[in-house]
Amino acid sequence: MASTTKTSKLRAQAIGCSLFPQGSLRKAVDRLGFVQADPIQAPARAQDLILRQRVRGYRVGDLDRAYADLDLEEDMLYAYGFMPRETWACLYPRRVTAKLSKLERRVLGAVAESGPVHPRDLDEEFGRERVRNAWGGHSQATKRALEVLHRRGLLRVAGRRKGVRLYESAKSVPDVSPEERLLRLARIVTRIFAPAPKRAVRSLLGRLGRALLDPKAGRSALDQLVRTQEVIEETVDGVVYLIPAEALDPRDPLDKARILAPFDPLVHDRQRFEHLWGWAYRFEAYTPVAKRVRGYYAMPLLWRDRVVGWANVSAQDGAVEVEVGYVKRRPRDAGFEGELDAEISRLRAFLKRRD
């Protein structure tokens, strides 16, 4: 019983930290610290589905439209996505030993001279030579050079044209030591996944530490947060969780149904998901059809503090179809039917409004 009570409290803390009251787009991105991106549009891109739950009046594509005005960055944290510039500034400069190639230096200079560029804008100067990419296929050499320069923090994404990244010279970052940047990253990552499994956070900070200084530095930053009790450790069923001090006393979850994106912060850590909600969720878009259990883009269905099932949603020719499945059985709680219908209505309206 004690373990069940502790797990219930962890669920409430997770929901309270991540599904905060809806507000402006800027405030939501700031509070999240990072919004994972994914190009699959079934029924909409991950970033739009994530922000739908957290931004008042959010429409599909609002993040793209407001990107330049919100002083955001696209980059890699634990995955690729959007982040406040304050988060991005913690990632650079990185400890890099490899020198830029001749082509990369030339592309960097061309972008600095011309301003925001589409990869095709460089074709006339650099040609359309193709090189093997990391997936075994081929990409244009200039496009690959732009991607390398972006990963090195020398270029940034200025916006998009028909979904394709436009690059410009990266903005300068404050002169902050790698140790201080790792401490800030430890706070950000712990807050994103609160209550965060310590194992997962240590692993991520080890990778970030290796990029900035060394793996031990990232883990030391986390240890410092625990020592100063900014973050509290709690062990439940043998799993050590990290909980920001301000999240220790959560409110009771709302009587509300929510259909969550597969990359929502509440869902991202699959081991945490299985421990807190008692069943294994898998993203099956890349799973062969015959081996899928729940569907191509099954979206977890949250009711109060329980993830009771999933929804498969298709949006074609203006029609939005929603098929709901349940882990055990359809909840019989008073109010569930009405709340599920309301969430499906909200999702339909969201998907149909794409102006």
Residue pairs with C-beta under 8 A, 6 or more apart in sequence:
3 236
3 237
6 234
6 236
7 236
7 237
7 275
7 276
8 305
9 250
10 195
10 234
10 236
10 241
10 276
11 253
11 276
11 277
11 305
11 306
12 250
12 251
12 252
12 253
12 305
13 194
13 195
13 243
13 247
13 248
13 250
14 194
14 195
14 266
14 276
15 250
15 253
15 266
15 302
15 305
16 247
16 250
16 251
16 253
17 191
17 194
17 195
17 244
17 247
17 250
18 32
18 194
18 264
18 265
18 266
19 53
19 54
19 258
19 266
20 28
20 31
20 54
22 28
22 53
22 54
22 55
22 56
23 54
23 55
23 56
24 55
24 56
25 51
25 55
25 58
25 62
25 63
25 66
25 70
26 66
26 70
28 51
28 54
28 55
29 35
29 51
29 63
29 70
29 72
29 82
29 83
29 84
30 84
31 54
32 50
32 54
32 192
32 265
33 83
33 84
33 87
33 188
33 189
33 191
33 192
34 77
34 78
34 81
34 82
34 83
34 87
34 188
34 192
35 47
35 50
35 51
35 63
35 81
35 82
35 83
36 46
36 47
36 50
36 79
36 80
36 81
36 263
36 265
36 268
37 45
37 46
37 47
37 74
37 79
37 80
37 81
37 82
38 45
38 46
38 47
38 263
39 45
39 163
40 46
40 285
40 297
42 285
42 296
42 297
42 313
42 314
43 49
43 297
43 313
43 314
43 315
43 320
43 347
43 351
44 60
44 315
44 350
44 351
45 60
46 261
46 262
46 263
47 63
47 81
47 82
48 58
48 60
48 61
48 62
48 63
49 260
49 261
49 264
49 299
50 261
50 263
50 264
50 265
51 58
51 62
51 63
52 58
52 347
52 350
53 258
53 260
53 264
55 62
58 350
59 350
59 353
59 354
59 355
60 350
60 351
60 353
60 354
61 354
63 82
64 159
64 160
67 82
67 159
67 160
68 158
68 159
71 84
71 85
72 82
72 83
72 84
72 85
73 82
73 83
73 84
73 85
73 87
73 88
73 156
73 157
74 80
74 81
74 82
74 83
74 156
74 157
74 165
75 81
75 83
75 88
75 91
75 150
75 156
75 157
76 91
76 151
77 83
77 87
77 91
77 189
78 189
78 204
78 268
79 263
79 268
85 171
87 185
87 188
89 173
89 174
89 176
89 181
90 176
90 181
90 182
90 184
90 185
90 188
91 153
91 181
91 185
91 208
91 211
91 212
92 153
92 170
92 173
93 153
93 173
94 152
94 153
94 211
94 212
95 178
95 211
95 212
95 213
96 152
100 108
100 148
100 149
100 152
101 145
103 126
103 141
103 142
103 145
104 145
104 148
104 149
106 126
107 122
107 126
107 142
107 145
107 146
107 149
108 149
108 154
108 155
108 169
110 117
110 122
110 125
110 126
111 117
111 146
111 149
111 155
111 167
111 168
111 169
112 169
114 121
115 168
116 158
116 159
116 166
116 167
116 168
117 166
117 167
117 168
118 161
118 164
118 166
119 140
119 142
119 143
119 146
119 164
119 165
119 167
122 142
122 146
123 140
123 142
126 141
126 142
127 141
127 142
128 140
129 140
129 141
129 142
130 138
130 139
130 140
130 141
131 138
131 139
131 140
131 141
131 144
132 138
133 139
133 144
146 155
146 165
146 167
149 155
149 167
150 156
150 157
150 165
150 167
153 170
153 173
154 169
154 170
155 167
155 168
155 169
155 170
156 167
156 168
156 169
156 170
156 171
157 165
157 166
157 167
158 166
158 167
158 168
159 166
160 166
178 212
178 213
178 217
179 213
179 217
179 220
179 221
181 212
182 205
182 208
182 209
182 212
182 213
182 217
182 218
182 220
182 221
183 221
183 224
183 225
185 205
185 208
185 218
185 221
186 201
186 205
186 218
186 221
186 222
186 224
186 225
187 225
187 230
189 196
189 201
189 204
189 205
190 196
190 201
190 222
190 225
190 231
190 242
190 244
191 244
192 265
193 200
193 201
193 265
193 268
193 269
193 272
194 242
194 243
194 244
194 247
195 234
195 241
195 242
195 243
195 247
196 241
196 242
196 243
196 269
196 272
197 239
197 240
197 241
197 242
197 269
197 271
197 272
198 222
198 233
198 240
198 241
198 242
199 239
199 240
200 269
200 271
200 272
201 222
201 242
202 218
202 219
202 222
204 218
205 218
205 219
205 221
205 222
206 215
206 218
206 219
207 215
207 218
208 218
209 215
209 216
209 217
209 218
209 219
209 221
210 218
212 218
222 231
222 242
225 231
225 242
226 232
226 233
226 242
229 245
230 244
230 245
231 242
231 243
231 244
231 245
232 242
232 243
232 244
232 245
232 248
233 240
233 241
233 242
233 243
234 240
234 241
234 243
235 241
236 275
237 275
239 275
253 304
253 305
254 304
255 304
255 335
255 339
256 303
256 304
256 339
256 343
257 301
257 302
257 303
257 336
257 339
257 340
257 342
257 343
258 301
258 302
258 343
259 299
259 300
259 301
259 302
259 311
259 313
259 343
259 344
259 347
260 266
260 267
260 299
260 300
260 301
260 302
260 307
261 267
261 299
262 283
262 285
262 297
262 298
262 299
262 300
263 283
264 300
266 273
266 300
266 302
267 273
267 281
267 300
270 280
270 281
270 282
273 280
273 281
273 300
273 307
274 280
274 281
277 306
277 307
278 327
279 307
279 327
281 294
281 298
281 300
281 307
281 310
282 293
282 294
283 298
284 291
284 292
284 293
284 294
284 295
284 296
284 297
284 298
285 296
285 297
294 310
294 312
294 325
295 310
295 312
295 323
295 325
296 312
297 312
297 313
298 310
298 311
298 312
298 325
299 310
299 311
299 312
299 313
300 307
300 309
300 310
301 307
301 308
301 309
301 310
301 311
301 324
301 340
302 308
303 331
303 333
303 336
303 339
303 340
304 333
306 331
307 327
308 326
308 327
308 328
308 330
308 331
309 324
309 325
309 326
309 327
309 330
310 324
310 325
311 322
311 323
311 324
311 325
311 344
312 322
312 323
312 325
313 320
313 321
313 322
313 323
313 347
313 351
314 320
314 321
315 321
315 351
315 352
318 352
320 347
320 348
320 351
320 352
322 344
322 347
322 348
324 340
330 336
